[in-house]
Amino acid sequence: MSRFAALRGIRLVAMRELIERIRSRAFLFSTLLLAGLAVVVALIPLGVRLFDRATISRVAIVSAEPGLAAYAAGTLDQYLNVRLEAGGSTRQFTFETATDEVAARNEVLTGHFSASITLVRTPARGLEFRVYSSGGLGTDRAQLLQVGAFAVGILDWTASQPSTVSPFIQPGFEVLDASTGGASGAGAMVAVDAADYAGRRIVGIVLVVLSFLTLVFYGMWVASGVVAEKTSRVMELLISAANAEDLVIGKILGIGIAGLVQVLLVLVPALLALVASSAIGDAVLGPGSGVSTSLGALSPALLGAFLVYFVLGFALYAALYAAAGSLLSRAEDLQIIALPLSIPAVAGYFPAVLALSGSSAWFIRVASFVPFWSPFVMLSRIAVGRAEAWEVAVSLLLLVVTVPVVTLLAIRVYRAGVLMYGQPPTLRLYWRAIRGG
Amino acid sequence: MSLVIDHLSKRFGAVKALDDLTFEVAPGQVFGFLGANGAGKTTTMRIAVGVLEADAGQITWEGRPSTELPRSTWGYLPEERGLYPRMQVLDQLVFFAQLHGVAPDRARREANAWLRRFRAEDLATRKAEQLSKGNQQKIQFIAAVLHEPPVLLMDEPFTGLDPVNVMLLREAFLELRDRGRTVVFSTHQMEVAEALCEAVAIVDRGRMVVGGSIRDVRRSTGRRQVRISVAGDHRLPWLAAVPGTRVIQAGMDRTAVELDEGVEPDAVLAAAIAAGARVLHFELADPSLEQVFIDHVGRPVDEEVHLAPDAVDAADAPAAEALA
């Protein structure tokens, strides 16, 4: 009977908590806000591409020699706008021939052109590129133009030479798939490693930030829920009707489910936005625009790992927050404990960010097993594809073992703390509560 | 089998909240637990419901110690009133009843019945934060009795209620008693206890002072009272001739006269007749509980000076000291 009663207590407390949370206005607004933010974040890659397109450098080419300007424009376009994949390119320049040098230079000043090149034939049959710019050309693009000028010069020179036994042959240039060694197929990413890795990092950052924020956020829900029960003085009625275990576990469960609901309500529209952004990108930028990069990294396995680490991590942090809240008397005191309580999470956040940048230093490997940190650090390693299966299994096992231990300690503190009023929350007080049970 | 408070001791740091407290409550009684603030009433109830642990001694019901009894044995109205502020009244009542194992539909039915009898049906869908203090108290009382516990432990249930609600609550107590429940309530209002209880225990600073049936307790000081009513002069000038008597309550109708130990009531009657007063009414009575309390404890019940460190906030301090 007692086992059944315990489950009943946990279920009732959890249900009450869940319903109260989900019905609250704060839940509605924070969900709307977070979902909106997530959709915006998901659409950022698309926005960046659109913005990038707008910053393609338009360069005017003027030459007194007939045909030279058009020839140079064609050559520059061929060499500087690399064809990355079938149908797509990293288009950085548009070259247009112009006839009036002064007008072209004026249009540089108005911003219509990023630069204007006046191509002059020197007496020694060489070529001189005079590039007029007013800050619209970055150093990297200026450098690219110089390389392009070199190519134009070589080709121009070879054309003027009498044919020889071994004429100048244009060097071959082809972008290949690093993993297969073959030419990249239609729609596939070129330079797979770099692009895919960048996508994985973006997804990893989003997931780590999301779990960091939500764990601390929902943790505070637990703490403030406990404090509210104390300040509204419903606590005494509560603990005379149910035992501390039911109250702590039920509260963690109820708020955890509410949090999970919110995370899903935030993630699903964001994922839909990612899927849609690929289609939007194709429509606006032409097929194969490469907008869907980040979606490729968001595998179901990674999402699954995120949810598992979120659930276990939440259970762990929520127990801490419940214990901390139980010793407070006033809602204002929540401010005092908020910072120290977030320290373990912050301490795990930094190795997580380092792990995302591909580092596998020893302290990151260690941190990825520590239960309070593994929800961030191991998740990062999984996101960038640098975690072995056994490492994930060990970190999960450690979490699964730690959660009940910390929860039991939290229940001890809670039992002693809930009827305590008026004492400032000091570490000594918590220690005594754990010891004294 | 009865409710036994068995040599209960509890110390909070330097303060002895309970000092070998012992008394017994017969089943089916309305029992008054009397004492000033800080006397140990709240601590005793908290030990019974398992919120606190005793240092020594135990509380038993039907022979079983409280630590082994299911929580639903007790219907507890804490002195610290509190409900979930944003939860609807009916939902809270059902929630607490369910925690005690009552099926939800039954809890709903019972809760509605109680709301009706407290003339508070309209409160069912209100949020607790919208209720007046008195109404919150009624809701908490219902929360304490919905699971039909055999023993009710009510900490200061009448404090803060208006006369109409005091009457409703008293009727509820008596009805619960008639249904076989044991009702223990603490109070520092002696008149309430006098009107309602079959037996009382007076405690002071965690120690038992006197306990038993109302009649025994009232006679425990050895003092007696007569109530007399005479035609003519109500000031009873002839009473000066009887040593060891004093008017404690003068009135047009009845005058209460207290007699010191050893003074016979007959002496008062004799003096009246000797003085030629026409006696309309003469009655022997016991002193009021208030008087008994003063005699035993040495001060009135609502005088607050005594306790050492935790006198500031009697309800908070014991728990705050629990870790010391």
Interface residues (C-beta under 8 A of the other chain):
Chain A: A5 R8 G9 L12 V13 R16 E20 S24 A228 E229 S232 R233 V234 M235 E236 L237 I239 S240 A241 A242 N243 A416 L419 M420 Y421 G422 Q423 L429 R432 A433 G436
Chain B: R46 V49 G50 V51 L52 P70 R71 W74 Y76 P78 E80 R81 G82 L83 Y84 P85 R86 M87 F95 F96 Q98 L99 H100 G101 Q140 A143 A144 D313 D316 A319 A320 A322 L323
